[in-house]
């Protein structure tokens, strides 16, 4: 992430890490996280790539 100040990149990395953990738990079978992931996909906030 060249060109981004350290404070800004830290926040972006923390967000990406949190989202990755959320998706990992949902895919591992955690029911509540799976429900939230399905809602996010349905509403368009989360897209599978």
N, C-alpha and C positions, 0 to 999 in steps of 0.2 A: 504494500500500500504506500507507494512512493507519493510524496507530495502532501501527505496528510500529517498534521501535527500529532505528536505522540498522545496528547490528551484525547483527541478525537478518535484516533485509531484504537485506543484502549476501550472506549465505550462501544465501538463497532464490534470489536473482537469479543467483548463480553456478551453482547446481544447475540452474535452468531453462535457462540458457545452455548448459551442458554437455549436457543432454538434447537440446536443439534441435540442437546440432552433431552428436550421435550419430545422431539420426534423419535429419538432412540427408545425412550420409555414407551411411547405409544406403539411403536412397531414390535416391541418386546412383549406386548400383551397387557400392559397396565391399562385397565378398563377406563378410568377417568381420563387419562391422557389420550387414549384412543378416541373417546367421545369428543373431546375438545378438538383433536386433529380433524376428525370427520366434519365437525361444524365449521372449522376454519377452511377446509377444502370446499365445502358446499357454498359458503358465503363468498369465496374468492380471495380471502385474506391469505390463504396458504395454497401454493401451487406445487404440484409434484413435477420434478424435472428429471 
